[in-house]
């Protein structure tokens, strides 16, 4: 018998995928199941137990759960486990966000402490935005070279 309609309706009613729907193979009920064409009919069959939900499939092994928990804690992430470039593991946008936020935080700190004036702050801010500095240390190096900061000031 072709129970495609009944299987689809049952899956919608029960809120699961069609693969998880079990329909009774008993030939005595075949006609009755085939005639169920509305949600109401299908719900009646579910109540009678002619249509049921199968349990979820998948790997529920203890070892895989433990490994997953260990990875969440930061274990098993060493150099030997890594494949691909660093940019493959951390996308470039997020990397940029971390770097630029750190530089902007530093510039804000200097401006608020009075180490640099508003105009210098704005100029350095724009340079940072333009990608002039690779990281915070290169920003500091630039500031020392230009005489904005002294060597051990910050």
N, C-alpha and C positions, 0 to 999 in steps of 0.2 A: 504494500500500500504506500501511497505517496502522502506523507504527513507534513509536507513543507509548510503549508499554511498554519497548521495546528502548532508546529514546532516554533514558528515565528511568533505567533500570538502568545503562546505560553512563555516564551523568552521575554516578551515585552511585559506581560502581566507580572512575572516573577522577578523581573529586573536583573536577569543574567543573560549570558550569551547563549546562542542557539546550540552550541556544542554541549552545554551542560544540561540540556533537556532530555529526560528519559521518558519514552513512550512505551507503554506495555505492549509486548510482542504477542500477547494472547489473541488468537484468531477469533475468539468469541466476542471480543470487544472491538474488533477492527472496524466493523460497520459504524458502530457508535462514535468512535474517535474520528472517522472520516467525515461524518456528518456534522461534527462540531465546527461551525464556521464563524461564530462570534466569540468575543472575549468572554461573555457570560457562559457560553457552552464550555469553553476551555476551562474556566474557573470551576465549573461543576465537576469536570473530569479530574482536576487537580485535587478537589476535596475528596473525591472517591478513591484517589491514589492511582489512577490510571496514567497520570502524568506527574513526574517528580523532577526535582533538581538533583543532579549528580554533584558530589563534592568537588571542590576545586582541585585541579591538577597542579603539579609543579614539584619542585625540589624543596623538601622541608627537612633537609638534613641538619643535624646538630652542628657538624663541622663548618658548614657554610655560614651558619648564623654566628658562630664564634669568630670566624674570620672577618665577617662583616663588622662585628662589634670592635674587633681589634683595629681594623682600618679606621673606623670612626674615631677611635682614641688616638690615631696617629701612628700606630704600629704598622709594620710591613710596607713602609713607604720610602724606604732607603734608596740609595743610588742604584743598587742592583735590581730593584723592581721596576725601575723607570724605563720607559721606551718612548722615543720621540723627543723633540726639543722642549725646552722649558716653556716656550710660547705655546706649545701644543697642550700643556697641562694647565697653564694660566693664560686666559685669552688676553690679547694685547690691550684691549680697552681697559680691562680691570687693572692691568699692570700700570697703564698710564694714569688711571684714577688714583691709585695708591701713591704714585710718585708726585703728581701735581698737587695733591692734597697736602702731602708732607711739606713741599716747598712753600705752598701758600700759607700754611700754618706758621712756618718759620718766619716768613716775611711779615705776617700779621703781628707776631710776637715782637719782632724788632721795631716795627712801627709803633706799637703800643708802649714799648719801653723807652721810646725816644732815641733809639740808636740811629734810625734812618728817618728822614722826613717824608711827607706825603708824596712828593714828586718822585723821589728815589724809589719809594715803595711801588708806585704805579708803574714806573719804568721797568723795574725788575719783574714785577707781576706780568707785564706784557711780554717780556723776554721769555719768562718761564712758559707762558701760554704758547708762545711760538716754537717751543721745543729747543731753545738755546742750550738748556742744561740737561745733562743726562740723568742726574740725580741731585740730591741735596748737597753732597760733598762738592760737586762741580759748581753749584751755585755759590757755595761758601768760598771756593777757590777763586772764582770770578770776582767776588766782592773784596777779597783780600788784594787781588791784583790791581783792582781799580781804586784801592785806598778807601773803600766804604767801611770795611771792617779791619781791625788789627788782627794779627796772626792768632793769638790765643783768646780773643775776645769772647767768642761763643763756641 
